Amino acid sequence: MTSEATRLPIRTDFVSGPPAELYVETTNRCNLRCRTCPQYWGMDEEPADLSAEQVRRILGSFPAVRRVVLHGIGEPLLNPALPEIVREVKSTGAHTLFNTNGLLLRGRIARGLVEEGLDELRVSVDSATAGTYTTIRGIDGLGRIVDNIRGFTALRQARGRDKPEVSLWLTGMKTNITELPALVALAAEIGVAQVHLQRLVYSERGLALEGESLVGKPDTAVQEVIRRAEALATQLGVILRGSGEVSLGHLMSPMERTDRPYQGCRRPWTLMYVTANGNVLPCCIAPFTGVPYGSIVLGNIFKQTVEEIWNGERYRHWRRSMLDGEPPAACAGCGANWSL
């Protein structure tokens, strides 16, 4: 069978038509300083929120958009225009989702997300206990988040809606991986049908350390935790997946499936990430890698047309570098199984 990695080199640096997948950073403000996030070690853009009108203008340049992700380096629920933004996106027919820390999942915005038809709500908790949550996230907030999810599920049910689908997400680290079974149990207790485990992107800052990573480091204790979590998920009827819709075992296996693991990535050919200030980045992972921020900015959607950016020299150089086996620094150590 021909793998994606071996198919990729036949691609070119030019892509006809704008991408059908769009990441829109509705805000770059956050109410946490997670130890694995650029918010903790310093942001490279001025604080900003996108308005519903700005999002409408952006969407107008993507006539074939099918999937829109409304998160980036910030907490989407901090943007008071979020329900109106969801409405704008849903008017295009696109599948709409975002990650949240869940601390503000209540009140007007929670009602608006249900009423406007958000498809998926991914709640990043990274723990199943208050102590570990505080270690990673910096505040004692897990209990509040659990209460908010309970309330949100009740709200959705009262409105007679089956969307948004709610899932819990844990970034696997040595600090928290032992809590995966407990997170599965917590999900079942509060009526959440899915739990996802994703890889740590490390930059040697905060807790984003290579020493915290589980990838490519065979550990019988970690393997046993994953087996227990999978067995418990089956018992409780919870869907347990690795990010990228792969098995947990495959997710934690070494990325070096080839000597060029980055060539399994489709993102520079299939999606565009727009920050709250309009800067265009190749993907949502790049800001976490610790490379100089200017090296990942490929244009600005408020100053250029989508075509000028999408097939401009910066984007085409990025693609050529990946095809030629000399990837940009942000891609050099990356694999293909990050969360979608």
PyMOL commands that set and color helices and strands:
alter all, ss='L'
color gray80, all
select helices_A, chain A and resi 4-10+38-41+52-59+76-78+82-90+107-115+130-137+142-158+177-189+210-212+220-236+248-251+261-264+267-270+286-288+293-296+306-310+313-323+329-332
alter helices_A, ss='H'
color red, helices_A
select strands_A, chain A and resi 21-24+67-69+95-100+120-124+165-171+194-198+239-242+271-274+279-281+299-300
alter strands_A, ss='S'
color yellow, strands_A
deselect
rebuild
show_as cartoon
